[in-house]
């Protein structure tokens, strides 16, 4: 897609907007030159996600931050570039120094009557699956990375009730993989997906354990797994993203295509010395129980199949944005955000509610690039 066609299809008037575009999308030749071949024959699929924001102009010059694909792993995901346009006075890609999370930061003039921004991101993915029967020699995590993904954060404490619970769950486990699997099974067995939870939840795992209310959505349940893993010394991290296609395995609850404005989904990874970063997703097991069809329990075959798959495998009909926790948005005057999975905005009155369409309107759409 060249810049001219991007402007033509964006649905915005080029004459009315101050327009700025990022570098062009990577071409097949660019990818090959970089040693990356997003060939369907190799299991790769290419997707494009468009994020369009409309902000209220009231109460001063508004700002917005849109997450960009930041996770880059030659085995399963490759960002392929971003384009953007809008009527903001400035639009600039920013990067969080702690986690490497990328975002587009936009700032409008106070007099702009109808702030608008559109971002198009392209990326390639392919399914992940760990063969636990084939341990291999894996380069050890460097100390800085190990510290980053075992440390406590505001929402992920590793002491007190979190540590006590983690030690009880892993009692008798002799290896790291035994500990990781025990934690996964415990989260699946003891949590519930709560359809009334706003958005994806907040990930307040201490509050969950102290109250005994182990219900929520993905940012709660998978954060619980991550915090428990860190509490027993296993490097672990949340991976924040959004679903971009229907599930090819037939799970209607584990996919979304077209309008993906409400398809945000957080997953998790745990580091195991003989396998590297291992994908897990106990929250999606609970999503299958609640949403796949009425009356399911953990004993139903469709749930058992998902449970077996989601320790060590992910279907990659999903865009991974970043791993960031407790994030300071560049230029923001408001508090940290617990994670960057939704577009964020603020004006002179403070942070806009990403889940309140009356003041912060945005739409995400996804399509697969097949030619």
N, C-alpha and C positions, 0 to 999 in steps of 0.2 A: 504494500500500500504506500503510494507516494504522498507527499504532503498535500498536493492539489486534490487528490481523490479523498483524502482524509477530511479536508475542509468541506468538500462537497457533500459528503455523507453524514457529517456531524449534526446537521439539522440546525446550525447556527448561522447567522448572517456574518460573513467575513468582513463586510463593510462596516458593520456595527461594533465589531469586537477588536480589541487589541489582542492579537494572536501570537502565540509562541509555541513552537513544537520542539519536542525532544529529538535526538538523533533518530534516523530512520530505523525501521525494524530490521533485524538481521535477515539477510537473504540466505538461500541454500548455500551459495558460494562462500558467504561469510562463515557460516556454520562449519562447512567442510574445512576451510582454512584454519579454523580454531580446533579442528580435530573432533567436531561434534556432528553426527549425522542423524537428524531427526526423521529417520526413515520408518514408515509404518511396518516394513518387514522386520525391523528390529524392535517392534513393540511401541514405538513412539507415536504420540498423538500431539497435534498442535492446536492450541486454543487461543481465543482472543476474548478478553473481558473489557467491557466498556463501562465506566463509572461516570454518571452525570449528576452534578450537584446543583441545587438552587437554594440559596441562602436568603434569609430575611435580611433586608437592608437596615432594619431599625437599630438604634442604639450604637452608632459608631461604626468604624471601619471593620468589617468582618474578616476573619481568617479561616482557612480550611486546610486539612491535611488528609491526603488520600494515600492509603498503603499501596506500595508497588511491589511486584514480585522480587523478593530478596534472597530466597533460598536457592542455592545453586549447587547441585550434586550431579555429577556426570552419570550416575547410575539410574536416576529417577526423575530429575526436574532440571530444566534449563530456562532461565529468563531469556527472552529474545527481543527485548526493547519496549519502549513506551513512547506514545505520542500524546500531546495534550494541547488544549486550546481553551480560551475563555476570555472574560473581560476584566480579569484581575490586573491590578497595577504591576504585580510581580508574581511570577510562577517559577519555582526553582526546586530541583530535586535535592533532598536533604538525606543524611544518613545518621542514624543513632550510633554514637561511638562505642557503646557497650555491646550491643547485639548485632550491629550491622543492618538493622531494619531500615529499608529505604522507603521514602514517602515523597509525594509532591506537596510542597507547602505553597499556598497561595494567599496573597494579601490584596484586598480591594480598597479603593479609596472610599472615604466616608460618604461621598456624594453619589456613589454608584447606586442607581435605583433598583437594579435587578441583578445581583451577583450570580454568575453562572460559571461552571467549570466542567470540562469533559476530558476524561483520561482514557486512553486505549492502551492495554497491555497485552503483549503476546508472549506465549511461553510454550514449552514442550514438556510432556510428562510421559512416564510409562510406569506400569504397575510394579510394586515392590513385594518381594517375598524372601524371607530368610529361611535357608535350609539348615535347621538345627542339627541335622545328622552329619553336617560337613563343617566342623570347626575349621578355622583358618588363622593364619598369622595376620594379625591386624596391627597397624602402626598405633602405638599407644597414644592416648590423648596427651597433649602438652599440658603442663601444669596450669597455665592460665585458663585454658578451656575447661579443665577439670574443676578448677575453683569456681568458675562462672556457673557451671551447671550442677554444682553441689551446694552452693551457698543458699542461705535463707533470703527471702525477699519479704516485702510487707505482706503480700497475700500468700506467700509460701514459707511460713515458719518451719523450722526443722527441729525445734525443741519441744518441751512440754508434752502436751497430749498427742501431738503429731509423732514425736519420736517414740513415746510409750506405745502408741498404737502400731507403729511400723515394726518395733521390736517384737511385739506379741504376734503379729502376723507372720514374721519371718523366723520365729523360733524353730530351731531344728533344721532350717535350710542351710545346706553346706556350701553351695556355690552361688555365684552372682545370678546365674540363670534361674536357679531354684528360688532365690529371693524375688527376682523380677516377676516370675510366673506366679508365686504365691500372692504378691501384691495385686497383680492383675485379677486373679480369681477372686480375691477378697472384695475388690472394688465392684466387680460384676455381681457378686452374690449379695452385697450389702447396700448398694445404692439403688436409687430409682430415678428415672427421668420424670421431671415435673413439667407438664405442658404449660403451666401458668407462670413459670420463671420468665422474666423479661429477657429478651435477646438470648444470649448464650450463657447468662449468669455472670457472676463476678469473680469466682474462684477463691472465696474466703474459706479456706479449708479448716482453719482453727475454729471458726464459728460453726462450721458444719459438725465437726467432731465434738465440740463442747455442748452443742444443743442436742446432738443425737439425730438431727434432721439431715440425713445423707441423701437428699434429693436435690435436683437441679438439672442443668443442661451441661453441654460439653465442656464449657470453660470452668465448671464446678467439678464434674466427675473426673475429667482427665487431669485437672490440676491436683485433685486429691491423690491420684496415682503418682504424679510427679513429686509432690511434696513428701509423700511416704517413701518413695525411692531415695530421694536425697537424704532423708533422715537416717537411712541405714547405709549411707555412703555410696549409693549408686548414682552416677551422673545421669540426669534426666532433664527433659525440657518439654514444654508445651510448644506446639507448632500451630500458628494461627493462620487460618485461610478461609476459603469459600468453595463450595461445591460448584462444578461447572458443567456437568453432564449427568445423564441418567446412568444408573448402575447397569452394566452389561451382564451382571449376575442375577438380575431380576429383582433385586431389593428396591422396592419403590421408595422406602424410607431413607435409603442411603445414596440418593442422587437427586440432582436438580439441573434442569437445562432451561435455556431461554431467559426469563426474568429470574435472576438469582439474588434479588435485593435482600431476601431474608434467608439466604442459604449459607450464611457464615458457619464455619465449623472448625473447632479446635481439636487437634489430635495430640499425640504424645510420642516421645522417643525415650528409650533408655539405653545407656551404653553398656555393652557386654564385651569383655576383653577378647573373646574368640570370634566375635561377629560384628563388632563396630556398633553403630547406631541402629537400634532395633525398633521398628515401628510397632506401636500398640494403640488400641482404641477401645477401652472398656465402655466409654460413653456410647459408642455406636451399637454395642451389644444391647444396652438398655433402650436405645432408640428403636431397635428392631422389636424388642418385647412390647413396647408401648404402641408403635405406629404401624408395624407391617400388616397386621390384621387383628381384629378384635379377639381378646381373650387369650393371647399368647402368654406362656410362662417360660422360665429358663429350661424346662424339660421338653419343649417342642423342638422338633428336628430343625426347623428353619433358624431357630435361635442357637441351637447347639452348633450348627454349621458356621454361623457368624462368629460365635465365641471362639471356636477353634481357629478360624482364619485371622481374627483381629489381634492375636498375639503373634506378631512376626510378619504381618502382611497388611498392605493398604491397596485398595483399588484406587488408581490415580485419576479418577474423574473429579479432581480437586486441585485447587491452586494453593500452594503453601506460600503465604506472605513472609512470615518472620517468626523469630523465637522470643521476641522482646517482652519483658515484664517491667512494670513500674516505670513507664516511659515518660520522659520530659519531651513534650512536643516543642520543636524549635520555634522561638518567638512567642510562645504561649504565655499568657499571664495567669492561667488557671493551674490547678493541681495536676499532678501526674495522672496519666491514664494507666489502668492496670494492664492493658494490652492494646495493641493496634491491629484490630481485625475489621472494624467498621470505619468509614470516613468520619473524621472529627471536624468540628467547627466551633467557633466562638465569635462573639461580638462584644460591644461595650458592656453588656449586661453579664458577661461570663460565658462559660461553656454551654454550647447547645447540646440538647439531648439527641443523641444519634438514633434513638428509637421513637422520636416524636416528629412525625411528618409535618406537623403544623408549622414548625419553625425551621426545620432542616430537611428539605426534600432531596432525596437521592434515589437513583435507580441504577442497578447493576444488571447487565445482560451479558450472556456468554454464548459463543458459537464456536464450533469446531472448524478449523481450516483444513480442508481435505484436498485442495489442489495446489 
